[in-house]
Amino acid sequence: MVEQWEYLDVQRYRARVSEPATVSWVNGESIYPPLDWSQYLTRLGNEGWELVAVDNGEFFFKRRKP
């Protein structure tokens, strides 16, 4: 049996270096109100998501499909 994966594309936003980062887009859809970046990463880890790539503020995750 071939393993199957699902993917998640998350864009991080930070208006100023002194401000906390937030999640503004997930899989091309706007998130409002924005989510706290640190808390969101913890949630993704608890849900089994694994970070596989980062490109200019865009973070790509994958996990095995059930």
C-alpha distances in whole Angstrom, upper triangle without the diagonal:
4,6,9,13,16,19,23,26,29,33,35,39,42,45,47,46,48,46,43,40,38,35,36,33,30,27,31,32,35,36,39,40,39,37,38,36,35,35,32,30,30,29,26,25,26,23,21,21,21,24,23,26,29,31,35,35,31,28,25,22,18,16,13,13,13
4,6,10,13,16,20,23,26,29,32,36,39,42,44,43,45,43,40,37,35,32,33,30,27,24,27,29,33,33,37,38,36,34,35,33,33,33,30,28,28,27,24,23,24,22,19,19,19,21,19,22,26,28,31,31,28,25,21,19,16,14,11,11,12
4,7,10,13,17,20,23,26,29,32,36,39,41,40,42,40,37,33,32,29,30,27,24,22,25,27,30,30,33,35,33,31,32,29,29,29,26,24,25,23,20,20,20,18,15,15,15,18,16,19,23,25,29,28,25,22,18,16,12,10,7,8,10
4,7,10,14,17,20,24,26,30,33,36,39,38,40,38,34,31,29,26,27,24,20,18,22,23,26,27,30,32,30,28,29,27,28,27,24,22,23,22,18,19,19,16,14,14,14,16,15,18,21,23,27,26,23,20,16,14,10,9,6,6,8
4,7,10,13,16,20,23,26,29,33,35,34,36,34,31,27,26,22,23,20,17,15,18,20,23,23,27,28,26,25,26,23,24,24,20,19,20,18,15,15,17,14,11,10,11,13,12,15,18,20,23,22,19,16,12,10,6,6,4,5,9
4,7,10,13,17,20,23,27,30,32,32,34,31,28,25,23,19,20,17,13,11,15,17,19,20,23,25,23,22,23,21,22,21,18,17,18,16,13,14,16,12,11,9,11,12,12,14,17,19,22,20,17,14,11,8,6,6,6,6,10
4,7,10,13,16,20,23,26,29,28,30,28,25,22,20,16,17,14,11,9,12,14,17,17,21,23,20,19,20,18,20,19,16,15,17,15,12,13,15,13,11,9,9,10,10,11,13,15,18,17,13,11,7,6,4,7,9,9,13
4,6,10,13,16,20,23,25,25,27,25,22,18,16,13,13,10,7,6,10,11,14,14,17,19,17,16,17,15,16,16,13,12,15,13,10,12,14,12,12,8,10,9,10,11,12,13,16,14,10,8,6,5,6,9,12,12,15
4,7,10,13,17,20,22,22,25,22,20,16,14,11,11,8,6,5,7,10,12,13,16,18,15,15,16,14,16,17,13,13,16,15,12,14,17,15,15,11,12,10,10,10,10,11,12,11,7,6,5,7,9,12,15,16,19
4,7,10,13,17,19,19,21,19,16,12,10,7,8,6,5,6,8,9,10,10,14,15,12,11,12,10,13,14,10,10,14,13,11,13,16,15,15,12,12,10,12,11,10,10,11,8,6,5,6,8,11,14,17,18,21
4,7,10,13,16,16,18,16,14,10,9,6,6,5,7,9,9,10,10,10,13,14,11,11,12,10,13,14,12,12,16,15,14,16,19,18,18,15,15,13,14,12,10,10,9,6,4,6,9,11,15,18,21,22,25
4,7,10,12,13,15,12,10,7,6,5,6,7,9,12,12,13,11,11,13,13,10,10,10,7,11,13,10,11,14,15,14,16,19,19,19,16,16,14,15,13,11,11,9,6,6,8,11,13,17,20,23,24,27
4,7,9,10,12,10,9,6,5,6,6,9,12,15,14,14,12,11,12,12,9,10,10,9,12,14,13,14,17,18,17,19,22,22,23,20,20,17,19,17,14,13,11,7,9,11,15,17,21,23,27,28,30
4,6,7,9,7,7,5,6,9,9,12,15,18,18,17,15,14,15,14,11,12,11,10,13,15,14,15,18,19,19,21,24,24,25,22,22,19,21,19,16,15,12,9,12,14,18,20,24,26,30,31,34
4,7,8,7,9,8,9,12,11,15,18,21,19,19,16,16,15,15,12,14,13,13,16,18,18,19,22,23,23,25,27,28,29,26,26,23,25,22,19,18,15,12,15,17,21,23,27,30,33,35,37
4,5,5,8,9,11,14,15,18,21,24,23,22,20,19,19,18,15,16,15,14,16,19,19,20,23,24,24,26,28,29,30,27,27,24,26,23,20,19,16,14,17,19,23,25,29,31,35,37,39
4,6,8,8,12,15,16,19,22,25,24,24,22,21,21,20,17,17,15,14,15,18,19,19,21,23,24,25,27,28,29,26,26,23,25,22,19,18,15,13,17,18,22,24,28,31,34,36,38
4,7,9,12,16,17,21,23,27,26,26,23,21,21,19,17,17,14,14,15,18,19,19,21,23,24,25,28,29,30,28,27,25,27,25,22,22,19,17,20,21,25,26,30,32,36,38,40
4,6,9,13,14,18,20,24,23,23,20,18,17,16,13,13,11,11,13,15,16,17,19,21,22,23,25,27,28,26,26,23,26,24,21,21,18,15,18,19,23,24,28,30,34,35,37
4,7,10,12,16,18,21,21,21,18,16,16,14,11,10,7,8,9,11,12,13,15,17,18,20,21,23,24,22,22,20,23,21,19,19,17,14,16,17,20,21,25,27,30,32,34
4,7,9,12,14,18,18,17,15,13,14,13,9,9,7,5,8,10,10,11,14,15,16,17,20,21,22,19,19,17,20,18,15,16,14,10,13,13,17,18,21,24,27,29,31
4,6,9,11,15,15,14,12,10,10,10,6,5,5,5,8,9,9,10,13,14,14,16,18,19,20,18,19,17,19,18,16,16,15,11,12,12,16,17,20,22,26,27,29
4,6,8,11,12,11,9,7,9,9,6,5,6,6,9,10,8,10,13,12,12,15,17,17,18,15,17,15,17,16,14,15,14,10,10,10,13,14,17,19,23,23,25
4,7,10,10,8,6,5,7,8,5,7,9,9,13,13,11,13,16,15,15,18,20,19,21,18,19,17,19,18,15,15,14,11,10,12,14,16,19,21,24,25,27
4,7,6,5,5,5,9,11,8,10,12,11,15,15,12,14,17,16,14,18,20,18,19,16,18,16,17,16,14,14,14,11,9,10,12,14,16,19,22,22,24
4,5,5,7,7,11,13,11,11,13,12,15,15,11,12,15,14,12,15,17,15,16,13,15,14,15,15,14,14,15,12,10,10,10,11,13,15,18,18,21
4,6,9,10,14,16,14,14,17,16,18,18,14,15,18,16,14,17,19,16,17,14,15,14,15,15,14,14,16,14,10,10,10,11,12,14,17,17,19
4,7,9,13,15,14,15,18,17,20,20,16,18,21,19,17,20,22,20,21,17,19,17,18,17,16,15,15,14,11,12,12,14,16,18,21,20,23
4,6,10,12,12,13,16,16,19,19,15,17,20,18,17,20,22,19,21,18,20,19,20,19,18,18,18,15,13,14,15,16,17,20,22,21,23
4,6,9,8,11,14,14,18,17,15,17,20,18,17,21,22,20,22,20,21,20,22,21,19,18,18,15,14,15,16,17,20,22,25,24,26
4,6,5,7,11,12,15,14,12,15,17,15,15,19,20,18,21,18,20,20,22,21,19,19,19,15,14,15,16,17,19,21,24,24,25
3,5,8,11,13,16,15,13,17,19,17,18,21,22,21,23,22,24,23,25,24,22,23,21,18,17,18,20,21,23,24,27,27,28
4,6,10,12,15,14,13,16,18,17,18,21,21,21,24,22,24,23,26,25,23,23,22,19,19,19,21,22,24,25,28,28,29
4,7,9,12,11,10,13,15,14,15,19,20,19,22,20,21,20,23,22,20,20,19,15,15,16,18,19,22,23,26,27,28
4,6,9,8,7,10,12,11,12,15,16,16,19,17,19,18,21,20,19,20,19,15,15,15,17,17,20,21,24,25,26
4,6,5,6,9,10,11,12,14,16,17,19,17,18,17,20,20,18,20,19,15,15,15,17,17,20,22,25,26,27
4,6,5,6,9,10,11,12,14,15,17,15,15,14,17,16,14,16,15,12,12,11,14,14,18,19,23,24,26
4,5,5,6,9,10,11,13,14,16,14,15,14,17,17,16,18,18,14,15,13,16,15,18,19,23,24,26
4,5,5,6,9,10,11,13,15,14,15,15,19,19,18,21,20,17,17,15,17,16,18,19,22,23,24
4,5,5,6,9,10,11,13,11,13,13,16,17,16,18,18,15,14,12,14,13,15,16,19,20,21
4,5,5,6,9,10,11,9,10,10,13,14,14,16,17,14,13,11,12,10,13,14,17,19,21
4,5,5,6,9,10,10,11,12,16,17,17,20,21,18,17,14,15,13,15,15,18,20,20
4,5,5,6,9,9,11,13,16,18,18,21,22,19,17,15,15,12,14,13,16,17,18
4,5,5,6,5,8,9,13,15,15,18,20,17,15,12,11,9,10,10,13,14,16
4,5,5,5,7,9,12,15,16,19,21,18,17,13,13,10,11,10,13,15,16
4,5,8,10,13,16,18,20,23,25,22,20,17,16,13,13,11,14,15,15
4,6,9,12,15,18,19,22,24,21,19,16,15,11,11,9,11,12,12
4,6,10,13,16,18,21,23,21,19,15,13,10,8,6,8,10,11
4,7,9,12,14,17,20,18,15,11,10,6,5,5,8,11,13
4,6,9,12,15,18,16,14,10,8,5,5,6,10,13,15
4,6,8,12,14,13,11,7,6,4,7,9,13,15,18
4,7,10,14,13,11,8,6,5,7,10,13,16,19
4,7,10,10,8,6,5,7,10,13,16,19,22
4,7,7,6,5,6,9,12,16,19,22,25
4,6,5,7,8,12,15,19,22,24,27
4,6,8,11,15,18,22,25,27,30
4,6,10,13,17,20,24,25,28
4,7,10,14,17,21,22,25
4,7,10,14,17,19,22
4,7,11,14,16,19
4,7,11,13,16
4,7,9,12
4,6,9
4,6
4
